[in-house]
Amino acid sequence: MNSLIQRQIAFNLSSSNAWDAFADHRSQVTSLLKHGSDLPRLCILGAGNCNDLDLMTLIQFHQDIHLVDIDMDALAQGVAKQNLADHAHIHLHGGIDLTGMIDQMSHWSPNSALTETDIAACIDASAHCLAPLPGPFEVVASTCLLSQLIKIVVDTIGENHPQFVEVIQAIRLGHLRLLMQLIVLGGLGVLITDVVSSDSYPPLASVPAQDLSQVLVQLVRQGNFFHGVNPAAIVNLFRQDPVLSQQVASLDPIGPWRWNFGPRHYAVIAVKIQKR
Ligand SMILES: C[S@@+](CC[C@H](N)C(=O)[O-])C[C@H]1O[C@@H](n2cnc3c(N)ncnc32)[C@H](O)[C@@H]1O
């Protein structure tokens, strides 16, 4: 197992007991994923500890739930904590790298010379995980995974690498294209992402809910947000990327809301995407 996967597992272990702290965030995420019987199969990318998913509620709205993550133990323990281990309609897909690049990226450093082929692979390699998943699905959600995928780039080549921006844009595009590829025609995508945390904006924890939107706009204007997750840039990408835009029927930006992670708070947004 490479060091990037080990780091992710350690990160998941550190928040495995955060069920209570996540209550408000879980309620926001769960309510975005509750849909009628016309959308029977739900797939969640980055489900991890499942502390942000009320699975007992979601299984009343969907016939089958597919949980995908690189960390199989987090999925198994998360489902067991909700007393749903061995549920016939909750399917765990652990050990799946949703970038398709994690082994390659584990060898990257600030001195790595990346070729055009490497950058193209950051977009295309995510499609490798289509084969092991029984998709497409009527609803596909990505739950605070995008920032983690981009963090891999921050932690390997680093912000000063000459191709840093190009690589994070490629990883982001690869993830959004994967999300859309996993959805049936006429289905629904829900991209949920943390945008900024109280580490770089300490007052975040105490911003009144009604002011959060305005505060986030200001933080984004000041450049105080995680690389690659500017909400406007994500919406624009869905509208302008030649591959994505063809598949999008409508986009519905949602939020922000606050996620109490325990040691820090995050501002989180979602984009609902209706696929053509
Ligand atoms: C911030 S967590 C999401 C919150 C999580 N659903 C919970 O309730 O704790 C991000 C998840 O993405 C997963 N992840 C990170 N990199 C991944 C990758 N390359 N492929 C698949 N999953 C990945 C992590 O293992 C983690 O479970």
The ligand as an SDF file (V2000), in Angstrom:
LIG
                    3D

 27 29  0  0  0  0  0  0  0  0999 V2000
  -13.4480   13.9110    3.7180 C   0  0  0  0  0  0  0  0  0  0  0  0
  -13.8190   12.2280    3.4700 S   0  0  0  0  0  0  0  0  0  0  0  0
  -15.5310   12.2920    3.1520 C   0  0  0  0  0  0  0  0  0  0  0  0
  -16.3170   12.2290    4.4120 C   0  0  0  0  0  0  0  0  0  0  0  0
  -16.7610   10.8340    4.7190 C   0  0  0  0  0  0  0  0  0  0  0  0
  -17.8660   10.4930    3.8320 N   0  0  0  0  0  0  0  0  0  0  0  0
  -17.1530   10.7130    6.1720 C   0  0  0  0  0  0  0  0  0  0  0  0
  -18.3060   10.5960    6.5000 O   0  0  0  0  0  0  0  0  0  0  0  0
  -16.2750   10.7340    7.0050 O   0  0  0  0  0  0  0  0  0  0  0  0
  -13.1430   11.8780    1.8960 C   0  0  0  0  0  0  0  0  0  0  0  0
  -13.1520   10.4020    1.5490 C   0  0  0  0  0  0  0  0  0  0  0  0
  -12.5330   10.2580    0.2820 O   0  0  0  0  0  0  0  0  0  0  0  0
  -11.7820    9.0670    0.2870 C   0  0  0  0  0  0  0  0  0  0  0  0
  -10.7250    9.1690   -0.7370 N   0  0  0  0  0  0  0  0  0  0  0  0
   -9.6690   10.0100   -0.7560 C   0  0  0  0  0  0  0  0  0  0  0  0
   -8.9230    9.8030   -1.8560 N   0  0  0  0  0  0  0  0  0  0  0  0
   -9.5380    8.8240   -2.5630 C   0  0  0  0  0  0  0  0  0  0  0  0
   -9.2580    8.1710   -3.8040 C   0  0  0  0  0  0  0  0  0  0  0  0
   -8.1770    8.4800   -4.5300 N   0  0  0  0  0  0  0  0  0  0  0  0
  -10.1050    7.2260   -4.2280 N   0  0  0  0  0  0  0  0  0  0  0  0
  -11.2080    6.8860   -3.4930 C   0  0  0  0  0  0  0  0  0  0  0  0
  -11.5220    7.4660   -2.3140 N   0  0  0  0  0  0  0  0  0  0  0  0
  -10.6950    8.4110   -1.8570 C   0  0  0  0  0  0  0  0  0  0  0  0
  -11.2180    8.9830    1.6790 C   0  0  0  0  0  0  0  0  0  0  0  0
  -10.8280    7.6710    2.0180 O   0  0  0  0  0  0  0  0  0  0  0  0
  -12.3690    9.5200    2.5210 C   0  0  0  0  0  0  0  0  0  0  0  0
  -13.1770    8.4850    2.9800 O   0  0  0  0  0  0  0  0  0  0  0  0
  1  2  1  0
  2  3  1  0
  2 10  1  0
  3  4  1  0
  4  5  1  0
  5  6  1  0
  5  7  1  0
  7  8  2  0
  7  9  1  0
 10 11  1  0
 11 12  1  0
 11 26  1  0
 12 13  1  0
 13 14  1  0
 13 24  1  0
 14 15  1  0
 14 23  1  0
 15 16  2  0
 16 17  1  0
 17 18  1  0
 17 23  2  0
 18 19  1  0
 18 20  2  0
 20 21  1  0
 21 22  2  0
 22 23  1  0
 24 25  1  0
 24 26  1  0
 26 27  1  0
M  CHG  2   2   1   9  -1
M  END
$$$$
